Amino acid sequence: MSATQPAQPKVTEREARQVAEAAREQDWRKPSFAKELFLGRFRLDLIHPHPQPADEDVRRGEAFLARLRTFCETRIDGARIEREAKIPDETVRGLKEIGALGMKIDPKYGGLGLTQVYYNKALALVGTASPAIGALLSAHQSIGVPQPLKMFGTQEQKEAFLPRCATTAISAFLLTEPDVGSDPARLATTAVPDGDDAYVLDGVKLWTTNGVVADLLVVMARVPKSENHRGGITAFVVEADSPGITVEHRNAFMGLRGLENGVTRFRRVRVPAANRIGAEGSGLKIALTTLNTGRLSLPAMCVGAGKWCLKIAREWSGVREQWGRPVGRHEAVGSKIAFMAATTFALEAVVDLASQMADEDRNDIRIEAALAKLYGSEMACLMADELVQIRGGRGFETADSLAARGERAVPAEQMLRDLRINRIFEGSTEIMHLLIAREAVDAHLSVAGDLIDPDKDLGDKARAGARAAGFYARWLPRLAAGAGQVPGTYREFHPSGHPDLATHLRYVERSARKLARSTFYAMSRWQGRMETKQGFLGRVVDIGAELFAMSAACVRAEHLRASGEHGREAYQLADAFCRQSRIRVEELFGRLWSNTDDLDRKVVAGVLSGTYTWLEDGAYDPSGDGPWIADAAPGPSARENVHRPFR
């Protein structure tokens, strides 16, 4: 007998946090460089020497990159995609022909079997030709059907769906709803059991990247708890042309105008139980685990964007003259170019290192991947903004307008618009700060969490106190001194005739211990209120991101030197990046304790209560009428189906 469909869940803040916590990977079965970094332990041995791909992986990856580059040069018209706000069918057919849909899928299912390293290199390349195509391929393979099936699917599911995903079928991932973003406890889409062999889906999904053109969907829906059903948020593979599915709207955005992103309604959509991925209630865990490596696709495309920005800045700054010399020779512009070059080098170092660690599967990279996404999305936006500034009025002008008046069609303003979404996609910067902070303090919560948990009794708190005393008695003394205070450590990073990168690694080691001490002090001071100190936690994470990037840059520079590939130049770029990064780190450390967080909270309370509405006088609001959040009540669709699969 079918369970009845519940109303949209109403949950408290505590209940929402419990749902998110239950979806986390609870254990650390493998070492993590970034986790150790936040604990004040600089484990250089986990990333140096730089891990390397197997020769066969390199051969296969380079061969595909060569084909993809030719395809980008001859069959992708990025300007047309921007003008028409869609990817032409013939372009997608071409991508299918060269195997781009199956880059990460095992060859036994018809895919190319590329490593994470080469998959990311491919996304960086194609993303510069057309960011919309980069988003299409990334959403299809990083969070769409292939990745969760690879990790959690049954053999039957892999055989049924992976060959299609590798060759013909575009996939999409559907989690977000009109009133549910990063708070999945309130997920309203339901999957009601219909006998033993099927579920019936009802609900509305928003911002369904690839959803407008998809053939297969991964849908997250809530299974009601009932007899023989544990219930909870659950993942399903759904055929996009199933009866009852309506793509009600294709969304339009400030950037990524070719993005096939929409609103999808499910009305009594029957899905075979065989299409459920994993057990009931495991959907969020599947989604978060998939994103551990899936998040690397966004910073990979940010690397490509950085390379393109640097190329344009170099070429333009060499020919544009002001006051008797090229603008790049003026310090005000030159500093921006130096920032681009150093940051692009560091971003590539971060992404390649995290990707190679993902391929080797020797380390837990959940924090590294999240840091790469956070840092890459923020820094790429800064680089694109600096490029627009360097180009001046031409940076603000569209490529079509430039071409129409006889100048090179450089889409700098488009790059800025296209990159902006990466600070929101797959976890906004603010959510990434909280996610990474939670993982960074996991060791502390594991031993002392019960001390600040209001639901724990005195016995639990006493046992937690004993555990905490033992842990901190061993841990705290190690934060007082370390290798970063010993001259001559990491001497292999100061070869003759090269900049001294060893001094930067010693700085990272000292700063890691300082960061750990700061975190411990904050936890001691605020205890259970620590989770509300989001400004502090964000700065802690940003410091960790800079230290990770410095470490990756130094390790990459030494690897390139040892292999004879631009070693001297790599050392110079790494040195420049580390010096720039250290300035940012020192500012962040200062702002841990000297900031306006308390005052800001008071101002926010005044704004939200209407105290400062007088400040808004003199402005006109051109916004249209309508609710802030559209009604997403289950029911039949009253709109035309705009689903448009590629042909």
PEHU-V196021 format. One record per run of one state. SS is the DSSP state (alpha for helix, beta for strand, coil for the rest). FROM is the first residue (numbers start at 1). LEN is the number of residues. If there is no record, write none. Layout:
SS:FROM:LEN + SS:FROM:LEN
//
This chain:
coil:1:12 + alpha:13:11 + coil:24:7 + beta:31:1 + coil:32:1 + alpha:33:6 + coil:39:5 + alpha:44:3 + coil:47:8 + alpha:55:21 + coil:76:2 + alpha:78:7 + coil:85:4 + alpha:89:9 + coil:98:2 + alpha:100:3 + coil:103:4 + alpha:107:3 + coil:110:6 + alpha:116:14 + coil:130:1 + alpha:131:13 + coil:144:1 + alpha:145:8 + coil:153:2 + alpha:155:13 + coil:168:3 + beta:171:4 + coil:175:2 + beta:177:1 + coil:178:2 + beta:180:1 + coil:181:3 + alpha:184:3 + coil:187:3 + beta:190:4 + coil:194:4 + beta:198:12 + coil:210:6 + beta:216:8 + coil:224:2 + beta:226:1 + coil:227:2 + beta:229:1 + coil:230:2 + beta:232:8 + coil:240:5 + beta:245:6 + coil:251:10 + beta:261:12 + alpha:273:3 + beta:276:2 + coil:278:5 + alpha:283:12 + coil:295:1 + alpha:296:24 + coil:320:1 + beta:321:2 + coil:323:2 + beta:325:2 + alpha:327:3 + coil:330:1 + alpha:331:30 + coil:361:2 + beta:363:1 + coil:364:2 + alpha:366:26 + coil:392:1 + alpha:393:4 + coil:397:2 + alpha:399:6 + coil:405:7 + alpha:412:12 + coil:424:5 + alpha:429:12 + coil:441:1 + alpha:442:10 + coil:452:6 + alpha:458:22 + coil:480:3 + alpha:483:3 + coil:486:5 + alpha:491:3 + coil:494:8 + alpha:502:31 + coil:533:1 + alpha:534:30 + coil:564:3 + alpha:567:27 + coil:594:3 + alpha:597:13 + coil:610:3 + alpha:613:4 + coil:617:31
//
